[in-house]
Amino acid sequence: MIIRPATRSDTAALGRLGGLLVRQHHAWDPARFIPAEAETDHWYGVFLGGQLDRADVVVLVAEEDGRVIGFVYAGLEYTDWMALRGPAGALYDLVVDPNHRRSGVGRTLLDAALAELVRLGAPRVVLSTAERNQAAQRLFLRAGFRPTMREMTREMGGRTTGRS
């Protein structure tokens, strides 16, 4: 397995993996997360392809035998008064093909993204995970992240979902 910067030729693979991310999150909480549609994979790939030339963004892929098996998408953010946070790196997405999970691919991608964010000058890195994504939370805790915020959602119009 090699970790390398994503290229335009990777956009279909990035879209496929991004589509998996959308589908999994929607399955966990359909009231909170958008559903995948017929063109989700395509547009996810187009979106990430549009990020590749940005100096403040990191998009890396894990490749095995010429096939993209995972990616990480991160970037630099500046002072955010809404979040009460100073400048930081932000980890937006980390996705590994289901056939390659629990083999170190995610941790390798995470470590490579963190190194790139440090190189770009990030004094800290923040991220969010879905409440039900226990595997990701364990990965991030093992990598030295600590819980600092909790998103809560309430559906309006009298409709509520979730655990009590």
N, C-alpha and C positions, 0 to 999 in steps of 0.2 A: 504494500500500500504506500502511495505517496500523497503528500499534501502539497497542493500548488494553488496559485491564484486562478480563479475561474476566468474563462475566456468566453467570447461570444459563441463559440462552438458548443459550449456547455449549457446554453440556455434551455434546451429541451429537457435535459436531465435535471437541471435546477427546477424547472417547472413541474416535472413529474414528482420530485421529492417535495416541493412546496405544496402541491396538491394533496399529497399524503398528510402533510401538516394541517392543512385546512380541514380535511375530512376527519382526522382524529380529534381535533379540537371541537368541531361541530358535534361529533358523536358524544364527547364528554359533556357538553352543555349547549344544546341547540338554541337556547334562548339568548346566550351570550355571544357565541361565535357564528360567523357567517357560514352558510352552506357552500359546498363546492357545486359549481355549475359545469356545464359541458365544456366551457372554455377556460376554466380556472387554471389548469396546468399551463396552458399557453400564456395567459396573461401574467401568471406568476413568473414564468421564465422571462417574459418581456420586461417586467418590472425589474427583476434582478439584473438583467442584461443592461438596463439603463443606469444601474449603479456602478458598473465596472470601471468607469473612467473617473470616478470621484476620488479625490485625494484623501478625503476624510472617511472613506468607507473601505471595509475589508470584506471580500467575498472569496472564500477559499473552498476548494473541493478536496475530497478524499477520493482517490482513484485507485482501482485495483484491476489489473489485467485490461487496461484501457477503458474501463467503465466507471463512471461516477457513482459512488456508493454513499455519498454524504456531502453535506456542505454546511458552512457556517457563514452567517451574515451579521456584520457588526459595524459600528461607526462611532465617530466622535460626536458628542453633543456638548453644547455650551451651557452656561448658567441657565437654569430652568426655574423660574420663580414659582411656577405652578407646582413643581415637584419639590421645591425648597432644596434644590441640589445645585452644587457648583459643577464645573466642567467634569465630564466623565466619558469613558467609553461605554457604549451600550451594546449588549449582545441582543440582537433581534431574533435570529432564528438559528437553531442547530438541529439538523435533521440527518438521520442515518437510515438507509434502506433497512426495512425490517429483517431481511435475511442476513444482515451484518451487525445487528445490535448485540450488545454485551460482549464485544470482541475488542474493545479499546478504540474503536473508530471515533466515537463521540468525544472521548477524553483527549485524543490526539488532535482533533479539530479544535476543541476548546483551548487547549494549550497553545496551539499555533495562532489562534485569533487573539488570545491574551498577549502573546509576544508582539504581534503586529500593533495592537492598541497601545502597548507601552512604547513601542518605537515611534508611534504617532504622537506621543505625549500624554496619553490618558493617565490621570492621577489615580483613578479608581475605575472599576467597571461595574455597571448595574445591569440587571436583567429581570425579567418576569417569567414565571412559569404558570401554566394552568394548574389550578388547585388539585386536579385529579392526576397530574403528571408526576407521580411519586418517583418514577425512575429518574427523570431529569432532576428533580429536587435532590435526590441522593447524590447524583453526579456532581451537581454544583456545590453541595455541602462538602463533599470529599475534596473538591478543588479549592476550598477556602472561602467560598461565599457564605454570607450569613443573612438570615431573613431580616429585612428592614421595613417592608411595607406589605400591606395586604389589600388587594383590590376587592371591593364588594360591589355586587350588582343587584339592582331591584328593577323588575319589570314594572312598567307603569300601566295604569288602567285596571288595577286590581288583580292582575295576573302575577303570581309569584312562583318561582321554581327553586329547586335546590333542597339541600338538607336543612333540617331545623336544629 
